[in-house]
Every structure is written in C-alpha cells, then in structure tokens.
Amino acid sequence: MKPLELAHTVVNALEEKKGEDILLLDLQKVAMFTDYFVICTGTSDRMLDALAEGVEDAAREKHDAKGHREGQASSGWVVVDFGQVIVHLFAPEVRDYYKLEDLWREGKVLLRLQ
C-alpha cells in the first residue's frame, strides 16, 4: 500500500460522510514522523465519530490498514493515526483555535475540498 493511495481513500471516505473543508497536506519533506496529514471539520460530536468510523472502515476494506484512534469527539478533536497518514478531525472552533494548516504551512497542499 502506498501512503498517498491511503490518503486519497481517507479523503473519499470523509467526502462520502459529508466532512467539511477537507485538506490533504504532503509533509514528506517537512516532518519525519508521517508523510501526509488529512484535516477535516465535522459539525457535531456525532459527525466526528461517524467520520472517524468511516475513515477506519474504508482504510480496512481497501488497504487492510488499521488506524489507531485518539481523542474523543466531545473534546472537538479526534485523530486517526495510520502511521504514514494521520487524520485530524476537528469541531469548527477547535480547528480555528489550533490552526494546524498554519503550523504546517511548509507542507504542500495536494487537495482542498470545501
């Protein structure tokens, strides 16, 4: 499995589940711990859980990849870590507060769906 293929599978799963403002960042030349970040906004706790489940299911079905989930939807930030692809699912206000896009602005934007 190529990490970029997994990242695209994640993006497609998020789009299917109606995730908002989906961003795929290439961090290969910026970070040593991962190749890609996928960042997405969900509008409720229930939606954040559904997005995380959708990502995990799609990755397992298409790539036999298992992610490690961290965080709770009630905190506004859920991470699904696949190693070379890390998925950040945010409530709108939490995404605005942490501004991962700004923190990792040296990464290359490969895709943005709004």
Backbone torsions as a table, in degrees:
resi	resn	phi	psi	omega
1	MET	NA	131.4	175.8
2	LYS	-90.8	137.4	-178.7
3	PRO	-56.7	-37.9	-178.9
4	LEU	-65.9	-35.9	176.9
5	GLU	-64.1	-42.5	176.4
6	LEU	-61.6	-43.7	179.6
7	ALA	-59.4	-42.1	178.9
8	HIS	-67.9	-35.9	175.0
9	THR	-61.4	-42.3	178.5
10	VAL	-62.1	-47.3	179.7
11	VAL	-59.0	-44.8	179.9
12	ASN	-62.4	-41.1	178.5
13	ALA	-63.7	-41.3	178.9
14	LEU	-65.3	-40.2	178.9
15	GLU	-65.1	-41.8	177.8
16	GLU	-59.8	-37.4	-178.4
17	LYS	-87.5	9.5	176.2
18	LYS	69.9	31.2	172.5
19	GLY	-63.0	153.1	-176.4
20	GLU	-113.5	151.0	176.0
21	ASP	46.8	62.1	-178.1
22	ILE	-82.8	129.2	-177.8
23	LEU	-127.8	130.1	174.1
24	LEU	-111.9	116.6	-178.5
25	LEU	-110.6	130.9	174.1
26	ASP	-90.1	115.9	-178.1
27	LEU	-113.6	15.8	-174.6
28	GLN	-57.5	-36.0	-178.6
29	LYS	-96.6	3.7	-174.6
30	VAL	-115.3	-39.7	-174.9
31	ALA	-121.8	144.4	178.9
32	MET	-91.4	-15.5	-172.3
33	PHE	-94.1	-11.1	179.4
34	THR	-159.2	165.4	177.2
35	ASP	-100.3	-35.9	-174.4
36	TYR	-139.5	144.4	167.1
37	PHE	-110.3	138.5	166.3
38	VAL	-117.8	124.1	-177.9
39	ILE	-118.2	135.9	-175.9
40	CYS	-148.9	151.5	177.3
41	THR	-108.9	137.6	172.6
42	GLY	-122.2	143.1	-170.2
43	THR	-89.1	-3.2	178.7
44	SER	-154.9	166.2	176.2
45	ASP	-59.0	-44.2	-179.7
46	ARG	-61.0	-40.1	179.7
47	MET	-68.2	-41.3	178.1
48	LEU	-59.8	-42.2	176.7
49	ASP	-63.2	-43.2	179.8
50	ALA	-64.8	-38.7	177.8
51	LEU	-63.7	-45.9	179.7
52	ALA	-61.2	-45.1	179.2
53	GLU	-63.8	-41.1	179.0
54	GLY	-61.9	-41.9	178.6
55	VAL	-64.7	-47.2	-179.2
56	GLU	-62.7	-43.5	-179.8
57	ASP	-63.8	-46.9	-178.6
58	ALA	-63.7	-42.1	-179.8
59	ALA	-65.6	-38.9	179.4
60	ARG	-68.0	-45.1	-177.1
61	GLU	-68.2	-44.2	-173.2
62	LYS	-90.5	-26.0	-173.8
63	HIS	-129.7	1.0	-175.5
64	ASP	53.0	38.7	-178.5
65	ALA	-106.3	135.1	178.6
66	LYS	-111.0	127.4	178.3
67	GLY	-96.6	159.2	176.0
68	HIS	-109.1	118.3	-177.1
69	ARG	-91.9	135.4	176.2
70	GLU	-129.6	148.6	176.7
71	GLY	88.7	166.1	-179.7
72	GLN	-121.0	143.8	177.9
73	ALA	-56.8	-34.1	-178.9
74	SER	-65.2	-20.2	177.0
75	SER	-84.3	-13.9	-179.9
76	GLY	89.2	4.2	-179.5
77	TRP	-148.3	118.0	176.3
78	VAL	-121.6	133.7	178.3
79	VAL	-115.7	134.2	171.7
80	VAL	-118.4	113.6	-173.1
81	ASP	-103.3	116.4	175.9
82	PHE	-105.6	11.9	-178.0
83	GLY	89.6	-85.1	-177.6
84	GLN	-80.4	-11.0	175.5
85	VAL	-131.5	124.2	178.0
86	ILE	-118.4	126.7	-176.2
87	VAL	-105.6	125.3	178.4
88	HIS	-111.6	119.8	179.3
89	LEU	-113.3	121.3	-171.8
90	PHE	-122.6	148.2	161.0
91	ALA	-74.2	150.8	-175.2
92	PRO	-52.6	-47.5	-176.2
93	GLU	-68.9	-31.2	178.9
94	VAL	-72.9	-39.6	176.5
95	ARG	-62.7	-42.1	177.5
96	ASP	-63.4	-36.1	-178.6
97	TYR	-70.1	-48.3	-175.2
98	TYR	-82.7	-27.5	174.6
99	LYS	47.5	55.1	179.5
100	LEU	-58.5	-33.2	178.3
101	GLU	-58.7	-39.4	179.0
102	ASP	-73.3	-41.7	179.8
103	LEU	-60.4	-38.1	-177.8
104	TRP	-108.0	33.2	-176.4
105	ARG	-63.6	-16.5	176.1
106	GLU	-72.9	-16.1	175.9
107	GLY	-71.2	158.6	-178.7
108	LYS	-94.5	127.1	176.3
109	VAL	-75.5	116.5	179.1
110	LEU	-93.2	-29.4	-175.9
111	LEU	-159.6	139.6	173.2
112	ARG	-141.2	120.7	177.7
113	LEU	-115.7	120.9	-178.0
114	GLN	-112.5	NA	NA
